[in-house]
């Protein structure tokens, strides 16, 4: 964490069609056990406006980056949040949003963890710890990336990447992060379900 008496903050970004409570349930015990604060915003129409995904928030061009920045500012005014220990984690549409936050907005993130979704280019201008999770068996947001197939039909759920002619795989994005973070090597771990 940060200075004595200050709390790390983890901002949790839910999936498309999910609610804040879905993410909150995953992290409550860990937050209690390890002493960090949680902020769990909820997107309009159970969605977030990330460049490639999804739903009403994207269709309405909502300023979800600004909204999440304001959630962080509010949490920091209400609690003793360590300014150097603010993290974001998101699942699916929340993963797209979490990766997008890395190079947008005003919050200076200490690290991010997108799961089952990640924007299709890394535009971070500074090193940033990142933990990417994606299951090889994910048929909603494919690990090989989302784009239009040869017949013009999207190969992922919810129109993700339907306007793209090329797919960008999660391993490719991982390599881009290795370059941004000036890493000399990496280790890939495979978990349950090919994660």
Secondary structure, DSSP 8 states (H G I E B T S, - for coil): --STT-EEEEEEE--TT--HHHHHHHHHHHHHHHTEEEE----GGG---BTTB-HHHHHTT--HHHHHHHHHHHHHHHS-EEEEEEEEEEETHHHHHHHHHTTSSS---SEEEEES---SS---SS--EE--B--TT-SSS-TT---B-TTS-BSSGGGTTTT-SS---HHHHHHHHHHHTT-S-------GGG-
